[in-house]
């Protein structure tokens, strides 16, 4: 028969203690919450459905008519921008209450002029399949561009446009507006990427192509040689193809700007992104407004006839005077093309939209830019750096310059209107 387990006795107590007594569960309480009757704090767990309810709904991304129940006048916006003074003909902004019961909050719905259809055309699927087969990336996908359905959904591949993103899909910088993945040490460059890119573009038979890239501060040259090699191979395989390069600042190394600008491209683009006062809050700390101006100025000086281009996001809280000052600085260095588009928050981790700028305000700044002497200005809520109508205009200008013509270039804009530039 098994012997009984010994019972222990404390030297200073008369109470007998069992050797395997069950301990009471330990619970931590907070000073701001009173414990319940069982000694535990009554804290409500966060439910996944609560998080889902506070996010955007499918209707925010799909074109739909405005609802009469949720329409509110624009004046109810708590923090309107100084730029946002729409006429009465513009549709009002809509708000909605989201969140669990008792914790609802009011949000501003995506304006109707920013809603686009979900891409699902056959040509969109074919282009996406070609890109994946060649292991190529596009800024259209990585930056979640709202125009991807228009650019990739043409009647055939020759009518479609795509902005190829070189050097991978991971950036070494972390701008607060950008949804591209970030990492201090991205994967190494693909040595076959220049050849694959040139072959894919030749196969598509495009007349105008835009190349861009992530920032690669982990490389000694910032990826400039890789960029230049890709452009050279495109020009060797398709001499008649016009190439626009949307580059980073290469850490301020202007010799790398010279290398890319002299590789045979036709348009050198570099984005200032926002006005100078907001740059520290919007862009990565390694970027700067003045540094971007030096990049554009150096590219212009590398070859006088080269078109230089930059893009600006509105809706970040910029003022009218800041906009005027930015445009004056761009004209001082003879920047040819400027585009304005609405900033749209990619995810909740990124900076919030300060305000939605109406189409009427975008049209005002388009006209102001042309009056200041810019060769071309694409301005609208859905305009992005690589804008389809802008590419058509620039292609027209370059061909006329090559032919030795000196007149006013006129092309049909993307919205059915006519875009006009100054004499070239």
N, C-alpha and C positions, 0 to 999 in steps of 0.2 A: 504494500500500500504506500502511495506517495506521501511523503512527509508534508506537513503543513508549512506554508510560507511564513517566515519569521515576521513578527510584527515589531515595528520600530517605535521607540519612545524617545521623545525629545528630553534632553537633560534638564531643561528648565520648564517643562510642562508635564502635566499629568494626563494629557490627551494622547491617545494612541493613534499613529498615522499609518495608513496602509501604504505599502511600497509602490503600488501602481495606481495611485489615485488619479482620477480624470481632472485635468486642468480646465478651468473655465476659459472660453475664448477671449482673447484680448481685443479690445476695440478702441480705436483712437477717436477722440472727439475733438471738435473745433470750438474755439472760443466764441465764434459767432453763431453757433447752433447749440441749442439745448438738447441733451440726450433724451431719448424716449424712455418709457417705463422699463424696457429691458436693458437699458444702458447703451443702446446703439443710436446713432444719429439717423434721422429719417430724411435721407437725401434722395431726390428723384434722379434716377439714371437717365442719361441722355439717350434718346431713341434715334435710330437711324432715320426713321420716318420724319422726325422733327427736322433733321438736317436737310432732308430731301425737300420738305415743304418750304424751307426758307430759300431754296435755290431757284434759278430760272426754270420756267416751264417750257414745254415744247412749243407753245404758241409764241414764245419770244423769238423763235428762230424761223418760224414758218409764216409766210405771208397770209394775213387774215384781216378782215375788215374790223375797224375799231368798234368796241362795244359801247353802247350808250350808257350802260350801268357804271362802267369804270372810267368814263371820260371826265376829266377835270380840266379847268382852265390852267394855262401855263403859269399864271401868277402864283399858283399854289406850290410851285417848286421852291424849297426853302433856301437854296443858294444859287440863284441864277448867275450866269457869267455876264460880264460887261459886254461880251460880243453877241449875246443872244437876245436880239430884239426882233422877233419875227412879225410879219404882217398878220392881219386877222385871217387871211386866207389859208394859212398853214394849219394843218390838223392839230388839235390840242394833245398834250401828253396825257397818258393814262396811268393811273396808279392802281395798286391792288394791295390787300392785306394778306400777308403770308405768315406761316408759323402755327404752332400749336395753340389751342384754346387758352386764353389768359396771357399769352406771350406774343401776340400778333404784332407785326410791325408793317409799316407802309413802305412799299418800294415803287419806283417809277418803271413802268413797263417800257420795253424797247419801242421807240417810235415806229410808226408804220413805214416811214421812208428808209428805215434801216433793216427791214425784214426781207429776207431773201429765201427762195425755195431751196429745199434739200437737194443736193446734187445726186442725180440718179440716171443721167442719160447714157446711152451706149458708148458714145465717144469719150465721156468722162471715165468710164470703166476701162476702155481700151488704153487710154493714156496712162492711167494708174497702173495697169498691168505691165505696160512697157517699162515704166520707171522702176517698178519693183524687180523686173527681170534683169535690168542692168545695174541694180543696186544704186540707183540715183535718188536724191532727195530734192524736194521742192519747198521753197518758202511758202508756197500756196497752202501746203498741208501743215507744215511745222508752225507757221504763224496764224493758222486758222483764218485765212483770208475769206471774207464774205463773198468775194467775186469769183470764187473757184468754179461755180456752175457756169458763169458766162464765159470765162477764159478757156475752160476745158470742154465745154459743151457745144462747141461749134459743129456745123454740119459735117465737117471732115477735119482731119488732122492739120491740113494746111491752114485752116481758118482758126485753129486753136492756138493759144499761147500758154506757156508755162515758164515760170521763173525757176531755173535750176539752182539749187543750193549746193555749193561745193564744200569740200573738206569735212563732210560728215554732217550729223544732225545735232551735235552737242557743242555748245558755246562755252568759252571760258569766262564770259562776263554775265552779269545778272541784272540787266535793266528791269525796272519795275513795271514796264508796260509789255514786255515781250514774253511769249509763251514757249520759246525754243528752250530745250533742255540745257542745263548748265552743269559744268564739272571743271574742277581745276586741271585735271589731266584727262582730256578726251582721248579716244582711241587714235592710233597713228593714222596718217594719211594713206589713202588707197593710191598706190602708184599707177594703177590702170584707170583711174577716174578721168583724167583728161582725154584719153583715147575713147573711153566708153561714152563720154558726154558728146564729143565731136561726132562720133558715129551715129548716136541717137538723133542728134539734131539734123544731120545730113539726111537720115532716113525719113524724118518728118517733112523735110522740104520747106522749113519755115523761112520767111524773109527777114524776120527780126526776132532776136532772142535776147533775153535778159539773164545774166549770170550774177549770182550773189553768193555770199558765204557767211558762215559763222565767224566770230572773232576767235583767233587762235593765238592768244598771248603766250601759250606754252612753246611756240615755235620761234626760233631766232629771227626769222624774216616775217613772222605773222602770217605765213602762207602766201606771200606775194609771188614767189617763183611758181608755185602750184597754180595760182590764178593765171599768171602770164602764159604758162605752158598750155593751159586749157584753151585760152583765146587763140594762141598761135595754131593749135591743131584744128580748131574750128575754121579759121581762115584758110588753112591749107586744104581742108576737105570741101569747104563751101565758100569760095572767095566772094560770092555775091551776097552772102548773109551779113546783115548788120548786127553788131554785137554791142550791147550795153552792159557795163560792169558796175554793179552796186557793191562797193567795197566798204570795209571798215576803215579805221584810221591808222592801222598798223602801228599802234602805240606811239604815233607822232613821228615815225621814221619816214621822212619825205623822200628819201632815196627809193624806198619801196613803192611809193606812189609813182615815181618816175618810171620804175620798172613795169608796173601794170599799165600805165598810161601809154607807154611806148610799145606795147605788145601787139598793136594792130586794132584795138577796139575803136568804136565810133562815138560812144557816149560814155562819159565818166560820171557816175552818180555816187554821191555820199550824202547821207541824211543827217541834218542837224536835229531832227525829231521834234524839237519844241523851241520856245523862246529862250533867250539866255538866262533869264531870271529863274526859270523852272528846271533848267538842265540838271543841277545837282540833285533834285528830288526825283527826277524822271529817269535819267540815264545812269549807267554804272559810273563809279567814281573815277575810273580810268579814262572815261570819255569827257570831252569838254566842248563847249560851243566854239571857243576861239580855235581850238585844235581842229575842229571840223572845217572852219573857215580856211585854215592854212592848207588843209588837204585839197579842198576845192580850188583854191588859188594856185597851188602847185600843179595840179592836173591841167588847169587852163594854160599855164605858162609852158608846160611841156610841149604842147602843140596848139598853136593859136586857134586853129579852125575846129578844135574838138568841142563838142557840146558838153557842158557841165550841168548837172541836175541835182536837186535836193528835194526832200519831202518833209512836211510838217504835219503833226497831229493837232487837231483842235479839240476842245472839250476838257482840257487839263487844268483850266483856271487862268488862262492867259488873258491879259488885258489888251485893249485896242492899241494903246501906246507901245506896249511891248511888241505887238505884231508889226507896227510901223517901223520900229527900230530894227527888228530882225530883217525885214525886207530891205531896208536901206543898207545894212551890212552886206547882204547878199549881192546887191547891185554894185557895191564898191569893188567887189572882186569879179565882176562880170559873169555871175552865174546866169545861165541861159534859161533854165526851166525850173519851175517850182510847182509842187503839188500840195494841195490841202485835203485832208481827210479827217473823218471823225474817229477819235480814239474809242475803242470798245474793249472793256475789261475782259481778258481771256478767261481767267478763273478768279475765284475769291482770294487767292493768294496775291494777286496783282493789285496795283493801285486802282482806286475806284474812279469811275467817270465823274468829273466835276459837273458837267452839264452836257446836254445834247444840243448841238448847234444846228439850226434849221437850214434847209436848202437856200433860203433867201440870203442868209448871212454868208454862206459859201460863195454864192454868186457875186456878192458885193466884193469879197476879197479877190475873186478871180479878175474882176474888172480893174480893181486897184493895182494888182500885180502887172497886168498888161499895160496900164497907163504909166507905170514906173519904168517900162522898157524891157520887161522879161519877154523872151522869145515866145514862150508858151506857158500857160498855167492851166492845169486840170484841178478843179476844185469842186468837191461834192462830198456828201456824207459817206459814200462807199468808195471814194477814190483812195487808192493805195499807191505805193512807190512805183510799182510796175503796172500802170493803168493802160488798158487796151487802147482807148482812144488816144492817149498820149503817145503810145508807141507808133500809132499810125501817123500822127502829125510829125513826129521826129523823123520817121522814115521818109516822109515826103520832103522834109527840109534837107536831109542829107543827100537825097537823090538830086534835088535841084542844085545844091551846092556843087555836087560832082559834075553836073551838066553845065556849070558856069552861069546859071540863071540867077538873077538878083531881083526877085519880086516878092509879093506877099503870098505865103502859102496858106491855102484854105483846105481844110478837110472836114468831113462830117464827124461830129462828135458822137460819143456813145449814147447820148440821150436823145438823139434825133435832131439836135440843133447843129449849128455850124460853129466850129471853133476857129478863131482867127488869131494869127500871130503877126508880129511886126516884120518889116523887111529883113531879108537875110542876104 
